[in-house]
Amino acid sequence: MKKPGMMIVIWMVFLMESSVLWAGGADNKTNWSAEYIGILNRNAATDSADIVMYNPAGIMKMENGFYGNVSAHYVAKNYNNKINGHDFDQDKSSIVPGIFTIYKKDKWAGFFGVSNVVGGGKVNFENGNATTNFVRMVLSGGLAPYIDENLKAEAIGLGYTIGGAYSFNDMWSVSLGVRYVKSDRKMKGLVTLPGPFPIDLSFEEEADGFGGIIGINFSPFDALNLGLHYDTKVDLDYEADVKRDFITPAGPLLSSFGVVDGQKRSRNLPAVLAAGVSYKISPKIRAESNLTLYLNNDAGFKDIAGTSRDESAVDNGYDIGIGFEYACTDTLKVTLGYLYTNTGVDAKDMTPELPELDAHTLGSSLGYQMNENLNLIFSLGHVFYKDASFINRFDQPITYEKEITFLAFGIQYKFF
């Protein structure tokens, strides 16, 4: 057990240094495993340890034993803020890892998972973006021409999930868990006005909070399985640590964006209600369909620059999709999945560094069972985002564009 234990420690360190993005609602992220990337619908799955995040009560359908599962995604992402017809983009890639473990014995099971649940990872707009444009236009009264701008930002939030499950009989099982979320947000920006007159801004924020998770799994007969879980809202009050600010006649510039050194501001992680149905059409073909609701209305939002987004600015969002799994042989299977995401955010209220665009996603995977204990999975997918446009207060047309391609690898081992 020494080698697996050391691998988990190394993976934890790697996860702590990583950054994330992509699927989910306005803030909630759901791309936690290679299994998910391959089919995009896991709310009723019962076949792998990653379901501690997607269908925790469904782990009672797995065989007795201790399972360890790790995943890593390489994500190539291109974001663009188009302002007055000029492109301001970034192409920084990300690595997204996850860890999931299960111990099941007869009617009881315990589980643990670590994954990114909030935030959009790292971005680097080398020539600025809509945020730096806004700062420049405000300070110059809308008159200053573009000279030099750049912005780096990061928003991540690891969720540590632990809980247990119980099986009443072959049809019904339930789960109960708790999740601790530790979130960090950073921003560094430079705007140069004529003179030259550099405006150098930098701040960091930290927040943490707890939430609960309850799950139900129902399997009326072998071919049909239904999963349901509810994740409560996690209160996140971000405390600001201002590194560099710019003093205007009206006071510190960052304070106008709601960022005040030592003070807190809320951007809570919304509650989630997720349901799924899995049906085995034949011995070789399984279909699964999901609906995930992101209850944004009561969460309370502020974007990465601090602009308030109250209940009237953000509606509830959702994911809906369908996926298929085909067993080519006893050891080889392939999957294909589709997902539609509606984030519930209007273009004018989106975060320029990570605009919350609606999207169509396709994913596929190849899974190989090397032996009775070891499973490997390789996944590939692409997110087709829908552009969003609006006119800002300076009568500038702004369009947000995104494109993401991802590769994922996962490994699961049953120790006993």
C-alpha positions, 0 to 999 in steps of 0.5 A: 500500500505504500506506492498507492498511498504515495501516488495519492499524496503526489496527486493531492499536491498536483491538484492544489497547484492546478486550475480549472474551467468549463462545464456547469452553471454560472459558478458550479463546475461539473467536469470532475472525471475522465468518465464524465468527459466521455459521456457527459451524463453521470447522474445515474451511473453506478460503474466507477468511483467518480460517482461519489460526485455525480450519484453518491447513493449509486455506489451501493450498486458497485461490488464490495471493495476499496476503489481508488480513481484519479483523473486528469484533463488537459484543456486547451481554451481560447477566450475572446473579448471583442470590443468595437471590432477589435479582438482581445484574447487569451489561450492559456491552457489548464490541467484539471485533476480529480481524486475519488475513493470508495469503500463498500461492504455489503449494505454500507459504504464510505466515500471521499472525493477532491475536485474543483467545484467553483471558478474558471481557472487561470487566464492571461489577457496579454493585451487587456480585455473588457475589464481593463477597457472599462477602467480606462474608459471610466478614468478618462471619461470615455476619451482615452485611446488604447495604449497598453493594457494587460490582465491576469486572473485566477479563480479556483475552488477545491471541494473536499467531499466525504460521506456515507451510503446505505442500501435498504434493498436491491432497489433503494439506497441513500447517501449523506455527505458534507463538502468543504470548499476552499476558494481563491481568486486573484487579479493583476491588471495594468492600464496605461493612460496618455502621459504615460500614466500607468494604473497598476492594480492587484488583489487576492481573495480567499473564502471557505464554507461548508455544504451538505449533500443528500442522494437517492438511488432507485433501481426497480429492475436490473436494466433501469437505474435512477439517481438523484442528489441535492447539493446545498448552497455553500456560503462563500464570503471572500476577504480581500487582500489588496496588493496594489491600488490606484488612488483617485479623487473619489478614493481607491479605484478598487473600492469602486469595484467592491474590493476593499482591503480586509473587507468581505464580499459574498459570492456564494456557490449555488445549490444544485439539484441533479437527476439522471436515468440510465437504461440498458437497452441491450447487453451491449448498449446503455443509454443515460440522460441527465438534468442538472439545475443550478439554483443561482437565484438565491446565491448572491453574485459578484463578478471577478472585478466586483460588479454586483449581480443581484437576483434580477441579473442571474437566473437559474441555469441548467444542463441537459444531455444524453449519452450512450455506452457500447461494450465492444468486448468484455474488456473494451467499451466506447461512449458518446455524449451530448450536453446543452448548458444554459447558465442563466446569465445575460451578456451584460452581466457576465464576467469578462475573464470567464464569460458564462456562455451557453454551450453545446458539448460533445464528448467521447471515450475509450475504456479498457479493462486491463484486468479484474482490478484495473481500468483505464479510460481516454476521453476527448471532447469539444465545447461549442459556445454561443457568442453573446453581445451587448452595448456597454455604457460607453456605446461600445459593442462587446462580444464574448467568444470562447472555444474549448477542446479537452483531452482526459485520462483516468485510471481506477484500481480496486485494491481488494 
